[in-house]
């Protein structure tokens, strides 16, 4: 059965859809504590602050999330946290990849409130929830699975640096954004390239790009 006062993390950068998710949770679990995030960075902070959270509802397409990368990273640092991906992308391949990357469920954004509540209930009870199209989706390509395993090895700060690198920021800009020295950013870069097996920054960014919803 569900915890008496479950903690549910809700991560979506669209306020209207965040409200819809919160409404579904409140109807199902009136006593639930809801913790909201509107970006991947805010989500990592929330997940760290609530290590015993019962469930995370997360959008794939948030600032700093870059496709499946945030899901993969969270599965690595907090494997005990069940995650339901909520997305406007409803193709079978996207659903299948989310589940293969460790999501316990997938809710298409076109779902009605009753379906959203059923999905949340199933996952809180230790089960899985997937829409019918999951059955027809292709699984992960070996290269994507391999890169995901390496991204799981990154520390939270290394993951942030990789994300900023993917956004085209320079070392100086990354250092300023994170409040650290350029030397620290360079040290993170060295560790990132070693863990990913990349020879340079460009290759590291291209590898991370394999986890985007539409990989190039």
C-alpha positions as CSV (number, residue, x, y, z in Angstrom):
1,X,0.0,0.0,0.0
2,X,1.0,3.6,-0.4
3,X,2.8,5.5,2.4
4,X,0.5,7.5,4.6
5,X,2.1,10.8,3.6
6,X,4.0,10.1,0.4
7,X,6.4,12.6,-1.1
8,X,5.9,13.1,-4.8
9,X,8.4,15.1,-6.9
10,X,6.9,16.8,-10.0
11,X,9.3,18.1,-12.6
12,X,7.9,19.9,-15.7
13,X,8.8,23.3,-17.1
14,X,5.2,23.9,-18.2
15,X,3.2,25.4,-15.2
16,X,-0.1,24.3,-16.7
17,X,0.9,20.7,-17.0
18,X,2.5,20.8,-13.5
19,X,-0.8,21.9,-12.2
20,X,-2.6,19.0,-14.0
21,X,-0.1,16.5,-12.5
22,X,-0.5,18.0,-9.0
23,X,-4.3,17.9,-9.4
24,X,-4.1,14.2,-10.3
25,X,-1.9,13.4,-7.3
26,X,-4.0,15.5,-4.9
27,X,-7.2,13.6,-5.9
28,X,-5.5,10.2,-5.6
29,X,-3.4,11.1,-2.5
30,X,-4.8,14.1,-0.6
31,X,-2.1,13.9,2.1
32,X,0.8,13.8,-0.4
33,X,3.6,16.3,-0.1
34,X,4.3,17.8,-3.6
35,X,7.7,19.1,-4.5
36,X,7.9,21.0,-7.8
37,X,10.8,21.6,-10.2
38,X,10.9,23.4,-13.5
39,X,14.3,22.4,-14.7
40,X,16.8,19.5,-14.5
41,X,19.0,21.5,-12.1
42,X,16.0,22.2,-9.8
43,X,15.0,18.6,-10.0
44,X,18.5,17.3,-8.9
45,X,18.3,19.7,-6.0
46,X,14.9,18.4,-5.0
47,X,15.9,14.8,-5.4
48,X,18.9,15.4,-3.1
49,X,16.8,17.2,-0.6
50,X,14.2,14.4,-0.5
51,X,16.2,11.2,-0.8
52,X,13.2,9.2,0.5
53,X,10.7,10.5,-2.0
54,X,8.2,7.9,-3.1
55,X,7.9,8.9,-6.7
56,X,9.1,11.3,-9.4
57,X,6.9,12.5,-12.3
58,X,9.2,14.0,-14.8
59,X,8.9,15.5,-18.3
60,X,11.6,14.5,-20.8
61,X,11.8,18.0,-22.3
62,X,13.0,20.4,-19.6
63,X,15.8,22.9,-19.5
64,X,19.0,21.0,-18.8
65,X,17.4,17.6,-19.3
66,X,18.6,16.8,-22.9
67,X,16.3,13.9,-23.7
68,X,16.9,10.8,-21.6
69,X,20.1,12.0,-20.0
70,X,18.4,13.3,-16.8
71,X,16.5,10.1,-16.4
72,X,19.6,8.0,-16.8
73,X,21.6,10.2,-14.4
74,X,18.9,10.1,-11.7
75,X,18.6,6.3,-12.0
76,X,22.4,6.2,-11.4
77,X,22.5,8.4,-8.3
78,X,19.2,7.5,-6.8
79,X,18.2,4.0,-8.0
80,X,15.7,3.6,-5.2
81,X,13.5,6.5,-6.6
82,X,10.7,5.2,-9.0
83,X,10.4,7.5,-12.0
84,X,7.4,8.0,-14.3
85,X,8.2,9.8,-17.5
86,X,5.5,12.2,-18.6
87,X,5.8,13.3,-22.2
88,X,4.1,14.9,-25.2
89,X,6.3,12.5,-27.3
90,X,4.2,9.4,-27.6
91,X,5.9,7.4,-30.3
92,X,6.4,3.7,-29.4
93,X,10.2,4.0,-29.7
94,X,10.3,6.9,-27.2
95,X,8.2,5.0,-24.7
96,X,10.3,1.9,-25.1
97,X,13.6,3.8,-24.7
98,X,12.3,5.5,-21.5
99,X,11.4,2.2,-20.0
100,X,14.7,0.6,-21.0
101,X,16.5,3.5,-19.4
102,X,14.9,2.6,-16.1
103,X,11.6,4.5,-16.0
104,X,9.0,2.6,-14.0
105,X,6.2,4.1,-16.1
106,X,5.4,6.3,-19.0
107,X,2.4,8.7,-19.1
108,X,1.6,10.3,-22.5
109,X,0.5,14.0,-21.9
110,X,-2.7,13.2,-23.9
111,X,-3.8,10.9,-21.1
112,X,-7.0,11.7,-19.2
113,X,-6.8,12.3,-15.4
114,X,-8.1,8.8,-14.6
115,X,-5.2,7.2,-16.5
116,X,-2.7,9.5,-14.8
117,X,-4.0,8.4,-11.4
118,X,-4.0,4.7,-12.4
119,X,-0.3,5.0,-13.5
120,X,0.7,6.8,-10.3
121,X,-1.1,4.2,-8.2
122,X,0.4,1.2,-10.1
123,X,4.0,2.5,-9.7
124,X,3.6,3.5,-6.0
125,X,2.4,-0.1,-5.4
126,X,5.7,-1.3,-6.9
127,X,4.5,-2.1,-10.4
128,X,5.1,-0.7,-13.9
129,X,2.8,1.3,-16.1
130,X,3.1,1.6,-19.8
131,X,0.8,2.7,-22.7
132,X,-0.1,0.0,-25.3
133,X,2.4,1.3,-27.9
134,X,5.3,0.3,-25.6
135,X,4.9,-3.2,-26.8
136,X,5.7,-2.3,-30.4
137,X,8.7,0.0,-29.7
138,X,12.3,-0.9,-30.5
139,X,14.6,-1.4,-27.5
140,X,17.8,0.5,-27.0
141,X,20.5,0.3,-29.6
142,X,23.8,-1.2,-28.1
143,X,25.6,2.1,-28.5
144,X,22.9,4.1,-26.6
145,X,22.8,1.5,-23.8
146,X,26.6,1.7,-23.5
147,X,26.7,5.5,-23.4
148,X,23.8,5.5,-20.8
149,X,25.9,3.1,-18.6
150,X,28.8,5.6,-18.7
151,X,26.6,8.7,-18.0
152,X,25.4,6.9,-14.9
153,X,29.0,7.0,-13.6
154,X,29.1,10.8,-13.7
155,X,28.8,12.8,-10.4
156,X,26.0,15.4,-10.3
157,X,28.5,18.2,-10.8
158,X,30.1,16.4,-13.8
159,X,26.6,15.9,-15.3
160,X,25.9,19.6,-15.0
161,X,29.2,20.5,-16.7
162,X,28.4,18.1,-19.5
163,X,25.0,19.6,-19.9
164,X,26.4,23.1,-20.1
165,X,29.0,22.0,-22.5
166,X,26.2,20.6,-24.7
167,X,24.6,24.1,-24.6
168,X,27.7,25.6,-26.1
169,X,29.1,27.3,-23.0
170,X,32.8,27.9,-22.6
171,X,34.9,26.8,-19.5
172,X,34.8,30.4,-18.2
173,X,31.0,30.6,-18.5
174,X,30.6,27.2,-16.9
175,X,32.9,28.2,-14.0
176,X,30.9,31.4,-13.5
177,X,27.5,29.6,-13.6
178,X,28.6,26.9,-11.1
179,X,30.6,29.3,-8.8
180,X,33.9,27.4,-9.2
181,X,37.3,28.1,-10.8
182,X,38.2,27.3,-14.4
183,X,40.7,24.8,-13.1
184,X,37.9,22.9,-11.4
185,X,35.9,22.9,-14.6
186,X,38.9,21.5,-16.5
187,X,39.3,18.8,-13.9
188,X,35.6,17.9,-14.3
189,X,36.1,17.8,-18.1
190,X,39.1,15.4,-17.8
191,X,37.0,13.1,-15.5
192,X,34.0,13.3,-17.9
193,X,36.0,12.4,-20.9
194,X,37.7,9.6,-19.1
195,X,34.4,8.1,-17.9
196,X,32.7,8.5,-21.3
197,X,35.7,7.2,-23.2
198,X,35.8,10.4,-25.2
199,X,38.9,11.9,-26.7
200,X,37.8,15.6,-26.6
201,X,34.9,17.9,-25.6
202,X,33.2,17.6,-29.0
203,X,33.1,13.8,-28.8
204,X,31.8,13.9,-25.3
205,X,28.9,16.2,-26.4
206,X,28.2,14.0,-29.4
207,X,28.1,10.9,-27.2
208,X,25.6,12.6,-24.8
209,X,23.6,13.6,-27.8
210,X,22.8,9.9,-28.4
211,X,20.5,10.1,-25.4
212,X,18.4,12.9,-27.0
213,X,14.8,12.0,-28.0
214,X,15.8,12.5,-31.6
215,X,19.5,11.4,-31.7
216,X,21.5,12.6,-34.7
